[in-house]
């Protein structure tokens, strides 16, 4: 896994870029229950996910390092 420093957290929902493949999202409580977000928290998470998507697109557009 090649995780970037880009990580977002809203309540107990976490998302990060697993470069250069995808954005990973984990949204469960410590007890394994789904995280509940109100409208404001949902908007905040959506905004931050859009930023992660932009980061991922930038990483995927970079030429691969050749060894």
N, CA, C, O and CB atoms as a CASP TS submission, in Angstrom:
PFRMAT TS
TARGET T0000
AUTHOR 0000-0000-0000
METHOD Language model
MODEL 1
PARENT N/A
ATOM      1  N   UNK     1       0.850  -1.175   0.000  1.00  0.00           N
ATOM      2  CA  UNK     1       0.000   0.000   0.000  1.00  0.00           C
ATOM      3  C   UNK     1       0.890   1.229   0.000  1.00  0.00           C
ATOM      4  O   UNK     1       1.848   1.313   0.769  1.00  0.00           O
ATOM      5  CB  UNK     1      -0.964   0.003   1.218  1.00  0.00           C
ATOM      6  N   UNK     2       0.573   2.176  -0.858  1.00  0.00           N
ATOM      7  CA  UNK     2       1.316   3.421  -0.952  1.00  0.00           C
ATOM      8  C   UNK     2       0.370   4.552  -0.608  1.00  0.00           C
ATOM      9  O   UNK     2      -0.211   5.166  -1.502  1.00  0.00           O
ATOM     10  CB  UNK     2       1.938   3.614  -2.367  1.00  0.00           C
ATOM     11  N   UNK     3       0.206   4.835   0.674  1.00  0.00           N
ATOM     12  CA  UNK     3      -0.745   5.831   1.131  1.00  0.00           C
ATOM     13  C   UNK     3      -0.111   7.208   1.114  1.00  0.00           C
ATOM     14  O   UNK     3       1.022   7.384   1.562  1.00  0.00           O
ATOM     15  CB  UNK     3      -1.252   5.493   2.532  1.00  0.00           C
ATOM     16  N   UNK     4      -0.840   8.182   0.597  1.00  0.00           N
ATOM     17  CA  UNK     4      -0.344   9.556   0.609  1.00  0.00           C
ATOM     18  C   UNK     4      -0.641  10.179   1.964  1.00  0.00           C
ATOM     19  O   UNK     4      -1.316   9.582   2.802  1.00  0.00           O
ATOM     20  CB  UNK     4      -0.983  10.393  -0.535  1.00  0.00           C
ATOM     21  N   UNK     5      -0.135  11.370   2.165  1.00  0.00           N
ATOM     22  CA  UNK     5      -0.392  12.098   3.399  1.00  0.00           C
ATOM     23  C   UNK     5      -1.807  12.668   3.413  1.00  0.00           C
ATOM     24  O   UNK     5      -2.254  13.215   4.421  1.00  0.00           O
ATOM     25  CB  UNK     5       0.631  13.218   3.579  1.00  0.00           C
ATOM     26  N   UNK     6      -2.503  12.537   2.296  1.00  0.00           N
ATOM     27  CA  UNK     6      -3.856  13.055   2.197  1.00  0.00           C
ATOM     28  C   UNK     6      -4.823  12.116   2.903  1.00  0.00           C
ATOM     29  O   UNK     6      -5.078  11.007   2.434  1.00  0.00           O
ATOM     30  CB  UNK     6      -4.261  13.245   0.728  1.00  0.00           C
ATOM     31  N   UNK     7      -5.358  12.564   4.030  1.00  0.00           N
ATOM     32  CA  UNK     7      -6.340  11.785   4.772  1.00  0.00           C
ATOM     33  C   UNK     7      -7.380  12.745   5.298  1.00  0.00           C
ATOM     34  O   UNK     7      -7.048  13.849   5.730  1.00  0.00           O
ATOM     35  CB  UNK     7      -5.681  10.972   5.930  1.00  0.00           C
ATOM     36  N   UNK     8      -8.635  12.336   5.265  1.00  0.00           N
ATOM     37  CA  UNK     8      -9.697  13.173   5.807  1.00  0.00           C
ATOM     38  C   UNK     8     -10.464  12.388   6.853  1.00  0.00           C
ATOM     39  O   UNK     8     -10.553  11.161   6.808  1.00  0.00           O
ATOM     40  CB  UNK     8     -10.644  13.667   4.689  1.00  0.00           C
ATOM     41  N   UNK     9     -11.018  13.141   7.801  1.00  0.00           N
ATOM     42  CA  UNK     9     -11.810  12.522   8.854  1.00  0.00           C
ATOM     43  C   UNK     9     -13.008  13.414   9.157  1.00  0.00           C
ATOM     44  O   UNK     9     -12.866  14.616   9.385  1.00  0.00           O
ATOM     45  CB  UNK     9     -10.955  12.284  10.133  1.00  0.00           C
ATOM     46  N   UNK    10     -14.169  12.814   9.154  1.00  0.00           N
ATOM     47  CA  UNK    10     -15.389  13.473   9.598  1.00  0.00           C
ATOM     48  C   UNK    10     -16.055  12.498  10.546  1.00  0.00           C
ATOM     49  O   UNK    10     -16.456  11.399  10.162  1.00  0.00           O
ATOM     50  CB  UNK    10     -16.340  13.873   8.387  1.00  0.00           C
ATOM     51  N   UNK    11     -16.163  12.926  11.788  1.00  0.00           N
ATOM     52  CA  UNK    11     -16.681  12.053  12.837  1.00  0.00           C
ATOM     53  C   UNK    11     -15.804  10.803  12.863  1.00  0.00           C
ATOM     54  O   UNK    11     -14.594  10.919  13.059  1.00  0.00           O
ATOM     55  CB  UNK    11     -18.199  11.690  12.595  1.00  0.00           C
ATOM     56  N   UNK    12     -16.368   9.620  12.674  1.00  0.00           N
ATOM     57  CA  UNK    12     -15.570   8.397  12.650  1.00  0.00           C
ATOM     58  C   UNK    12     -15.368   7.867  11.231  1.00  0.00           C
ATOM     59  O   UNK    12     -14.928   6.732  11.046  1.00  0.00           O
ATOM     60  CB  UNK    12     -16.229   7.332  13.506  1.00  0.00           C
ATOM     61  N   UNK    13     -15.686   8.678  10.243  1.00  0.00           N
ATOM     62  CA  UNK    13     -15.479   8.294   8.852  1.00  0.00           C
ATOM     63  C   UNK    13     -14.100   8.773   8.411  1.00  0.00           C
ATOM     64  O   UNK    13     -13.782   9.956   8.530  1.00  0.00           O
ATOM     65  CB  UNK    13     -16.594   8.880   7.934  1.00  0.00           C
ATOM     66  N   UNK    14     -13.292   7.862   7.907  1.00  0.00           N
ATOM     67  CA  UNK    14     -11.943   8.170   7.438  1.00  0.00           C
ATOM     68  C   UNK    14     -11.830   7.839   5.968  1.00  0.00           C
ATOM     69  O   UNK    14     -12.394   6.851   5.496  1.00  0.00           O
ATOM     70  CB  UNK    14     -10.884   7.399   8.246  1.00  0.00           C
ATOM     71  N   UNK    15     -11.093   8.676   5.241  1.00  0.00           N
ATOM     72  CA  UNK    15     -10.831   8.391   3.828  1.00  0.00           C
ATOM     73  C   UNK    15      -9.407   8.817   3.522  1.00  0.00           C
ATOM     74  O   UNK    15      -8.900   9.783   4.090  1.00  0.00           O
ATOM     75  CB  UNK    15     -11.854   9.124   2.888  1.00  0.00           C
ATOM     76  N   UNK    16      -8.761   8.079   2.609  1.00  0.00           N
ATOM     77  CA  UNK    16      -7.390   8.388   2.240  1.00  0.00           C
ATOM     78  C   UNK    16      -7.120   7.887   0.834  1.00  0.00           C
ATOM     79  O   UNK    16      -7.862   7.064   0.297  1.00  0.00           O
ATOM     80  CB  UNK    16      -6.396   7.768   3.240  1.00  0.00           C
ATOM     81  N   UNK    17      -6.038   8.400   0.244  1.00  0.00           N
ATOM     82  CA  UNK    17      -5.633   7.971  -1.097  1.00  0.00           C
ATOM     83  C   UNK    17      -4.655   6.821  -0.954  1.00  0.00           C
ATOM     84  O   UNK    17      -3.632   6.947  -0.282  1.00  0.00           O
ATOM     85  CB  UNK    17      -4.998   9.147  -1.908  1.00  0.00           C
ATOM     86  N   UNK    18      -4.969   5.704  -1.586  1.00  0.00           N
ATOM     87  CA  UNK    18      -4.060   4.569  -1.680  1.00  0.00           C
ATOM     88  C   UNK    18      -3.460   4.653  -3.084  1.00  0.00           C
ATOM     89  O   UNK    18      -3.943   4.022  -4.025  1.00  0.00           O
ATOM     90  CB  UNK    18      -4.802   3.168  -1.415  1.00  0.00           C
ATOM     91  N   UNK    19      -2.407   5.441  -3.198  1.00  0.00           N
ATOM     92  CA  UNK    19      -1.834   5.808  -4.505  1.00  0.00           C
ATOM     93  C   UNK    19      -1.239   4.611  -5.208  1.00  0.00           C
ATOM     94  O   UNK    19      -0.687   3.730  -4.550  1.00  0.00           O
ATOM     95  CB  UNK    19      -0.769   6.882  -4.341  1.00  0.00           C
ATOM     96  N   UNK    20      -1.331   4.549  -6.503  1.00  0.00           N
ATOM     97  CA  UNK    20      -2.136   5.404  -7.380  1.00  0.00           C
ATOM     98  C   UNK    20      -3.461   4.765  -7.748  1.00  0.00           C
ATOM     99  O   UNK    20      -4.049   5.109  -8.774  1.00  0.00           O
ATOM    100  CB  UNK    20      -1.366   5.731  -8.638  1.00  0.00           C
ATOM    101  N   UNK    21      -3.943   3.837  -6.927  1.00  0.00           N
ATOM    102  CA  UNK    21      -5.102   3.032  -7.312  1.00  0.00           C
ATOM    103  C   UNK    21      -6.453   3.642  -7.010  1.00  0.00           C
ATOM    104  O   UNK    21      -7.325   3.677  -7.878  1.00  0.00           O
ATOM    105  CB  UNK    21      -5.025   1.736  -6.648  1.00  0.00           C
ATOM    106  N   UNK    22      -6.645   4.134  -5.768  1.00  0.00           N
ATOM    107  CA  UNK    22      -8.010   4.437  -5.356  1.00  0.00           C
ATOM    108  C   UNK    22      -8.045   5.322  -4.112  1.00  0.00           C
ATOM    109  O   UNK    22      -7.024   5.605  -3.485  1.00  0.00           O
ATOM    110  CB  UNK    22      -8.776   3.149  -5.097  1.00  0.00           C
ATOM    111  N   UNK    23      -9.251   5.738  -3.788  1.00  0.00           N
ATOM    112  CA  UNK    23      -9.522   6.359  -2.498  1.00  0.00           C
ATOM    113  C   UNK    23     -10.185   5.282  -1.654  1.00  0.00           C
ATOM    114  O   UNK    23     -11.135   4.636  -2.096  1.00  0.00           O
ATOM    115  CB  UNK    23     -10.432   7.660  -2.631  1.00  0.00           C
ATOM    116  N   UNK    24      -9.688   5.092  -0.451  1.00  0.00           N
ATOM    117  CA  UNK    24     -10.292   4.110   0.450  1.00  0.00           C
ATOM    118  C   UNK    24     -11.092   4.856   1.506  1.00  0.00           C
ATOM    119  O   UNK    24     -10.699   5.935   1.950  1.00  0.00           O
ATOM    120  CB  UNK    24      -9.207   3.197   1.111  1.00  0.00           C
ATOM    121  N   UNK    25     -12.213   4.274   1.902  1.00  0.00           N
ATOM    122  CA  UNK    25     -13.114   4.892   2.868  1.00  0.00           C
ATOM    123  C   UNK    25     -13.485   3.866   3.922  1.00  0.00           C
ATOM    124  O   UNK    25     -13.862   2.738   3.602  1.00  0.00           O
ATOM    125  CB  UNK    25     -14.381   5.452   2.173  1.00  0.00           C
ATOM    126  N   UNK    26     -13.375   4.264   5.181  1.00  0.00           N
ATOM    127  CA  UNK    26     -13.784   3.402   6.285  1.00  0.00           C
ATOM    128  C   UNK    26     -14.715   4.223   7.161  1.00  0.00           C
ATOM    129  O   UNK    26     -14.352   5.302   7.629  1.00  0.00           O
ATOM    130  CB  UNK    26     -12.545   2.859   7.102  1.00  0.00           C
ATOM    131  N   UNK    27     -15.908   3.710   7.376  1.00  0.00           N
ATOM    132  CA  UNK    27     -16.896   4.458   8.161  1.00  0.00           C
ATOM    133  C   UNK    27     -17.649   3.520   9.093  1.00  0.00           C
ATOM    134  O   UNK    27     -18.805   3.176   8.850  1.00  0.00           O
ATOM    135  CB  UNK    27     -17.886   5.197   7.235  1.00  0.00           C
ATOM    136  N   UNK    28     -16.980   3.114  10.158  1.00  0.00           N
ATOM    137  CA  UNK    28     -17.607   2.297  11.197  1.00  0.00           C
ATOM    138  C   UNK    28     -17.162   2.833  12.555  1.00  0.00           C
ATOM    139  O   UNK    28     -16.075   3.395  12.686  1.00  0.00           O
ATOM    140  CB  UNK    28     -17.233   0.778  11.038  1.00  0.00           C
ATOM    141  N   UNK    29     -18.002   2.655  13.547  1.00  0.00           N
ATOM    142  CA  UNK    29     -17.657   3.060  14.897  1.00  0.00           C
ATOM    143  C   UNK    29     -16.707   2.032  15.505  1.00  0.00           C
ATOM    144  O   UNK    29     -16.449   0.983  14.914  1.00  0.00           O
ATOM    145  CB  UNK    29     -18.926   3.221  15.767  1.00  0.00           C
ATOM    146  N   UNK    30     -16.200   2.342  16.672  1.00  0.00           N
ATOM    147  CA  UNK    30     -15.315   1.418  17.379  1.00  0.00           C
ATOM    148  C   UNK    30     -16.025   0.089  17.666  1.00  0.00           C
ATOM    149  O   UNK    30     -15.376  -0.944  17.827  1.00  0.00           O
ATOM    150  CB  UNK    30     -14.821   2.051  18.692  1.00  0.00           C
ATOM    151  N   UNK    31     -17.344   0.124  17.727  1.00  0.00           N
ATOM    152  CA  UNK    31     -18.128  -1.094  17.972  1.00  0.00           C
ATOM    153  C   UNK    31     -18.538  -1.794  16.684  1.00  0.00           C
ATOM    154  O   UNK    31     -19.283  -2.773  16.721  1.00  0.00           O
ATOM    155  CB  UNK    31     -19.366  -0.760  18.780  1.00  0.00           C
ATOM    156  N   UNK    32     -18.053  -1.294  15.531  1.00  0.00           N
ATOM    157  CA  UNK    32     -18.354  -1.923  14.257  1.00  0.00           C
ATOM    158  C   UNK    32     -19.692  -1.531  13.650  1.00  0.00           C
ATOM    159  O   UNK    32     -20.142  -2.149  12.686  1.00  0.00           O
ATOM    160  CB  UNK    32     -18.316  -3.378  14.420  1.00  0.00           C
ATOM    161  N   UNK    33     -20.321  -0.520  14.200  1.00  0.00           N
ATOM    162  CA  UNK    33     -21.607  -0.057  13.682  1.00  0.00           C
ATOM    163  C   UNK    33     -21.380   1.009  12.614  1.00  0.00           C
ATOM    164  O   UNK    33     -20.330   1.651  12.607  1.00  0.00           O
ATOM    165  CB  UNK    33     -22.493   0.498  14.824  1.00  0.00           C
ATOM    166  N   UNK    34     -22.338   1.212  11.715  1.00  0.00           N
ATOM    167  CA  UNK    34     -22.198   2.257  10.704  1.00  0.00           C
ATOM    168  C   UNK    34     -22.116   3.640  11.354  1.00  0.00           C
ATOM    169  O   UNK    34     -22.760   3.897  12.371  1.00  0.00           O
ATOM    170  CB  UNK    34     -23.374   2.205   9.715  1.00  0.00           C
ATOM    171  N   UNK    35     -21.324   4.517  10.762  1.00  0.00           N
ATOM    172  CA  UNK    35     -21.217   5.894  11.230  1.00  0.00           C
ATOM    173  C   UNK    35     -22.435   6.654  10.716  1.00  0.00           C
ATOM    174  O   UNK    35     -22.794   6.541   9.544  1.00  0.00           O
ATOM    175  CB  UNK    35     -19.878   6.566  10.749  1.00  0.00           C
ATOM    176  N   UNK    36     -23.065   7.421  11.589  1.00  0.00           N
ATOM    177  CA  UNK    36     -24.204   8.235  11.190  1.00  0.00           C
ATOM    178  C   UNK    36     -23.748   9.685  11.075  1.00  0.00           C
ATOM    179  O   UNK    36     -23.171  10.239  12.010  1.00  0.00           O
ATOM    180  CB  UNK    36     -25.380   8.096  12.206  1.00  0.00           C
ATOM    181  N   UNK    37     -24.011  10.296   9.917  1.00  0.00           N
ATOM    182  CA  UNK    37     -23.633  11.682   9.674  1.00  0.00           C
ATOM    183  C   UNK    37     -24.896  12.505   9.445  1.00  0.00           C
ATOM    184  O   UNK    37     -25.818  12.067   8.757  1.00  0.00           O
ATOM    185  CB  UNK    37     -22.667  11.796   8.460  1.00  0.00           C
ATOM    186  N   UNK    38     -24.927  13.702  10.029  1.00  0.00           N
ATOM    187  CA  UNK    38     -26.035  14.600   9.726  1.00  0.00           C
ATOM    188  C   UNK    38     -25.744  15.302   8.394  1.00  0.00           C
ATOM    189  O   UNK    38     -24.710  15.044   7.777  1.00  0.00           O
ATOM    190  CB  UNK    38     -26.248  15.641  10.879  1.00  0.00           C
ATOM    191  N   UNK    39     -26.622  16.164   7.956  1.00  0.00           N
ATOM    192  CA  UNK    39     -26.475  16.800   6.643  1.00  0.00           C
ATOM    193  C   UNK    39     -25.183  17.600   6.543  1.00  0.00           C
ATOM    194  O   UNK    39     -24.482  17.519   5.534  1.00  0.00           O
ATOM    195  CB  UNK    39     -27.666  17.710   6.361  1.00  0.00           C
ATOM    196  N   UNK    40     -24.862  18.371   7.576  1.00  0.00           N
ATOM    197  CA  UNK    40     -23.643  19.180   7.548  1.00  0.00           C
ATOM    198  C   UNK    40     -22.394  18.301   7.481  1.00  0.00           C
ATOM    199  O   UNK    40     -21.477  18.588   6.712  1.00  0.00           O
ATOM    200  CB  UNK    40     -23.580  20.088   8.781  1.00  0.00           C
ATOM    201  N   UNK    41     -22.352  17.246   8.272  1.00  0.00           N
ATOM    202  CA  UNK    41     -21.219  16.332   8.258  1.00  0.00           C
ATOM    203  C   UNK    41     -21.106  15.616   6.914  1.00  0.00           C
ATOM    204  O   UNK    41     -20.001  15.373   6.429  1.00  0.00           O
ATOM    205  CB  UNK    41     -21.346  15.314   9.390  1.00  0.00           C
ATOM    206  N   UNK    42     -22.230  15.283   6.323  1.00  0.00           N
ATOM    207  CA  UNK    42     -22.223  14.637   5.013  1.00  0.00           C
ATOM    208  C   UNK    42     -21.653  15.568   3.957  1.00  0.00           C
ATOM    209  O   UNK    42     -20.858  15.141   3.120  1.00  0.00           O
ATOM    210  CB  UNK    42     -23.636  14.198   4.620  1.00  0.00           C
ATOM    211  N   UNK    43     -22.049  16.837   3.985  1.00  0.00           N
ATOM    212  CA  UNK    43     -21.497  17.816   3.035  1.00  0.00           C
ATOM    213  C   UNK    43     -19.989  17.970   3.229  1.00  0.00           C
ATOM    214  O   UNK    43     -19.232  18.036   2.260  1.00  0.00           O
ATOM    215  CB  UNK    43     -22.195  19.188   3.201  1.00  0.00           C
ATOM    216  N   UNK    44     -19.565  18.025   4.483  1.00  0.00           N
ATOM    217  CA  UNK    44     -18.130  18.167   4.773  1.00  0.00           C
ATOM    218  C   UNK    44     -17.353  16.971   4.231  1.00  0.00           C
ATOM    219  O   UNK    44     -16.297  17.138   3.620  1.00  0.00           O
ATOM    220  CB  UNK    44     -17.893  18.311   6.295  1.00  0.00           C
ATOM    221  N   UNK    45     -17.873  15.768   4.457  1.00  0.00           N
ATOM    222  CA  UNK    45     -17.209  14.573   3.946  1.00  0.00           C
ATOM    223  C   UNK    45     -17.182  14.587   2.415  1.00  0.00           C
ATOM    224  O   UNK    45     -16.166  14.247   1.809  1.00  0.00           O
ATOM    225  CB  UNK    45     -17.917  13.302   4.461  1.00  0.00           C
ATOM    226  N   UNK    46     -18.284  14.975   1.797  1.00  0.00           N
ATOM    227  CA  UNK    46     -18.345  15.022   0.335  1.00  0.00           C
ATOM    228  C   UNK    46     -17.321  16.011  -0.222  1.00  0.00           C
ATOM    229  O   UNK    46     -16.641  15.706  -1.202  1.00  0.00           O
ATOM    230  CB  UNK    46     -19.761  15.405  -0.131  1.00  0.00           C
ATOM    231  N   UNK    47     -17.206  17.175   0.383  1.00  0.00           N
ATOM    232  CA  UNK    47     -16.221  18.162  -0.064  1.00  0.00           C
ATOM    233  C   UNK    47     -14.806  17.608   0.041  1.00  0.00           C
ATOM    234  O   UNK    47     -13.991  17.779  -0.864  1.00  0.00           O
ATOM    235  CB  UNK    47     -16.342  19.451   0.756  1.00  0.00           C
ATOM    236  N   UNK    48     -14.530  16.950   1.143  1.00  0.00           N
ATOM    237  CA  UNK    48     -13.191  16.403   1.352  1.00  0.00           C
ATOM    238  C   UNK    48     -12.912  15.220   0.424  1.00  0.00           C
ATOM    239  O   UNK    48     -11.776  15.033  -0.013  1.00  0.00           O
ATOM    240  CB  UNK    48     -13.021  15.974   2.807  1.00  0.00           C
ATOM    241  N   UNK    49     -13.931  14.428   0.122  1.00  0.00           N
ATOM    242  CA  UNK    49     -13.747  13.332  -0.825  1.00  0.00           C
ATOM    243  C   UNK    49     -13.448  13.866  -2.227  1.00  0.00           C
ATOM    244  O   UNK    49     -12.662  13.273  -2.967  1.00  0.00           O
ATOM    245  CB  UNK    49     -14.995  12.435  -0.852  1.00  0.00           C
ATOM    246  N   UNK    50     -14.071  14.976  -2.586  1.00  0.00           N
ATOM    247  CA  UNK    50     -13.770  15.588  -3.888  1.00  0.00           C
ATOM    248  C   UNK    50     -12.309  16.010  -3.963  1.00  0.00           C
ATOM    249  O   UNK    50     -11.672  15.871  -5.008  1.00  0.00           O
ATOM    250  CB  UNK    50     -14.683  16.802  -4.140  1.00  0.00           C
ATOM    251  N   UNK    51     -11.776  16.524  -2.860  1.00  0.00           N
ATOM    252  CA  UNK    51     -10.355  16.909  -2.834  1.00  0.00           C
ATOM    253  C   UNK    51      -9.462  15.682  -2.957  1.00  0.00           C
ATOM    254  O   UNK    51      -8.437  15.728  -3.637  1.00  0.00           O
ATOM    255  CB  UNK    51     -10.022  17.676  -1.536  1.00  0.00           C
ATOM    256  N   UNK    52      -9.841  14.586  -2.305  1.00  0.00           N
ATOM    257  CA  UNK    52      -9.066  13.355  -2.434  1.00  0.00           C
ATOM    258  C   UNK    52      -9.124  12.827  -3.864  1.00  0.00           C
ATOM    259  O   UNK    52      -8.130  12.321  -4.385  1.00  0.00           O
ATOM    260  CB  UNK    52      -9.581  12.290  -1.454  1.00  0.00           C
ATOM    261  N   UNK    53     -10.288  12.948  -4.495  1.00  0.00           N
ATOM    262  CA  UNK    53     -10.419  12.503  -5.885  1.00  0.00           C
ATOM    263  C   UNK    53      -9.490  13.311  -6.788  1.00  0.00           C
ATOM    264  O   UNK    53      -8.873  12.760  -7.699  1.00  0.00           O
ATOM    265  CB  UNK    53     -11.883  12.636  -6.366  1.00  0.00           C
ATOM    266  N   UNK    54      -9.389  14.607  -6.538  1.00  0.00           N
ATOM    267  CA  UNK    54      -8.481  15.450  -7.328  1.00  0.00           C
ATOM    268  C   UNK    54      -7.033  15.043  -7.098  1.00  0.00           C
ATOM    269  O   UNK    54      -6.244  15.008  -8.042  1.00  0.00           O
ATOM    270  CB  UNK    54      -8.673  16.938  -6.975  1.00  0.00           C
ATOM    271  N   UNK    55      -6.674  14.734  -5.857  1.00  0.00           N
ATOM    272  CA  UNK    55      -5.324  14.268  -5.552  1.00  0.00           C
ATOM    273  C   UNK    55      -5.030  12.965  -6.279  1.00  0.00           C
ATOM    274  O   UNK    55      -3.954  12.795  -6.852  1.00  0.00           O
ATOM    275  CB  UNK    55      -5.144  14.085  -4.040  1.00  0.00           C
ATOM    276  N   UNK    56      -5.987  12.046  -6.254  1.00  0.00           N
ATOM    277  CA  UNK    56      -5.817  10.765  -6.932  1.00  0.00           C
ATOM    278  C   UNK    56      -5.634  10.963  -8.430  1.00  0.00           C
ATOM    279  O   UNK    56      -4.776  10.323  -9.038  1.00  0.00           O
ATOM    280  CB  UNK    56      -7.017   9.854  -6.662  1.00  0.00           C
ATOM    281  N   UNK    57      -6.429  11.839  -9.030  1.00  0.00           N
ATOM    282  CA  UNK    57      -6.290  12.106 -10.468  1.00  0.00           C
ATOM    283  C   UNK    57      -4.904  12.650 -10.795  1.00  0.00           C
ATOM    284  O   UNK    57      -4.312  12.284 -11.810  1.00  0.00           O
ATOM    285  CB  UNK    57      -7.364  13.098 -10.936  1.00  0.00           C
ATOM    286  N   UNK    58      -4.392  13.521  -9.937  1.00  0.00           N
ATOM    287  CA  UNK    58      -3.048  14.078 -10.142  1.00  0.00           C
ATOM    288  C   UNK    58      -2.002  12.973 -10.072  1.00  0.00           C
ATOM    289  O   UNK    58      -1.100  12.915 -10.908  1.00  0.00           O
ATOM    290  CB  UNK    58      -2.742  15.172  -9.090  1.00  0.00           C
ATOM    291  N   UNK    59      -2.117  12.097  -9.079  1.00  0.00           N
ATOM    292  CA  UNK    59      -1.165  10.995  -8.933  1.00  0.00           C
ATOM    293  C   UNK    59      -1.225  10.039 -10.115  1.00  0.00           C
ATOM    294  O   UNK    59      -0.197   9.544 -10.577  1.00  0.00           O
ATOM    295  CB  UNK    59      -1.432  10.236  -7.642  1.00  0.00           C
ATOM    296  N   UNK    60      -2.430   9.783 -10.600  1.00  0.00           N
ATOM    297  CA  UNK    60      -2.563   8.856 -11.720  1.00  0.00           C
ATOM    298  C   UNK    60      -2.067   9.464 -13.024  1.00  0.00           C
ATOM    299  O   UNK    60      -1.703   8.736 -13.947  1.00  0.00           O
ATOM    300  CB  UNK    60      -4.007   8.426 -11.871  1.00  0.00           C
ATOM    301  N   UNK    61      -2.050  10.782 -13.108  1.00  0.00           N
ATOM    302  CA  UNK    61      -1.590  11.453 -14.320  1.00  0.00           C
ATOM    303  C   UNK    61      -0.074  11.543 -14.384  1.00  0.00           C
ATOM    304  O   UNK    61       0.490  11.753 -15.458  1.00  0.00           O
ATOM    305  CB  UNK    61      -2.188  12.838 -14.406  1.00  0.00           C
ATOM    306  N   UNK    62       0.599  11.386 -13.232  1.00  0.00           N
ATOM    307  CA  UNK    62       2.069  11.446 -13.198  1.00  0.00           C
ATOM    308  C   UNK    62       2.647  10.203 -13.856  1.00  0.00           C
ATOM    309  O   UNK    62       2.120   9.104 -13.683  1.00  0.00           O
ATOM    310  CB  UNK    62       2.590  11.577 -11.739  1.00  0.00           C
ATOM    311  N   UNK    63       3.734  10.373 -14.613  1.00  0.00           N
ATOM    312  CA  UNK    63       4.362   9.191 -15.199  1.00  0.00           C
ATOM    313  C   UNK    63       4.897   8.269 -14.105  1.00  0.00           C
ATOM    314  O   UNK    63       5.414   8.726 -13.086  1.00  0.00           O
ATOM    315  CB  UNK    63       5.497   9.600 -16.154  1.00  0.00           C
ATOM    316  N   UNK    64       4.766   6.984 -14.334  1.00  0.00           N
ATOM    317  CA  UNK    64       5.229   5.993 -13.353  1.00  0.00           C
ATOM    318  C   UNK    64       6.754   6.051 -13.267  1.00  0.00           C
ATOM    319  O   UNK    64       7.442   6.209 -14.276  1.00  0.00           O
ATOM    320  CB  UNK    64       4.751   4.550 -13.738  1.00  0.00           C
ATOM    321  N   UNK    65       7.266   5.920 -12.040  1.00  0.00           N
ATOM    322  CA  UNK    65       8.718   5.862 -11.854  1.00  0.00           C
ATOM    323  C   UNK    65       9.238   4.565 -12.437  1.00  0.00           C
ATOM    324  O   UNK    65       8.704   3.489 -12.168  1.00  0.00           O
ATOM    325  CB  UNK    65       9.101   5.980 -10.354  1.00  0.00           C
ATOM    326  N   UNK    66      10.281   4.677 -13.234  1.00  0.00           N
ATOM    327  CA  UNK    66      10.874   3.479 -13.810  1.00  0.00           C
ATOM    328  C   UNK    66      12.132   3.137 -13.060  1.00  0.00           C
ATOM    329  O   UNK    66      12.990   3.997 -12.857  1.00  0.00           O
ATOM    330  CB  UNK    66      11.168   3.664 -15.303  1.00  0.00           C
ATOM    331  N   UNK    67      12.256   1.901 -12.647  1.00  0.00           N
ATOM    332  CA  UNK    67      13.419   1.473 -11.858  1.00  0.00           C
ATOM    333  C   UNK    67      14.508   0.951 -12.769  1.00  0.00           C
ATOM    334  O   UNK    67      15.568   0.544 -12.294  1.00  0.00           O
ATOM    335  CB  UNK    67      13.024   0.395 -10.835  1.00  0.00           C
TER
END
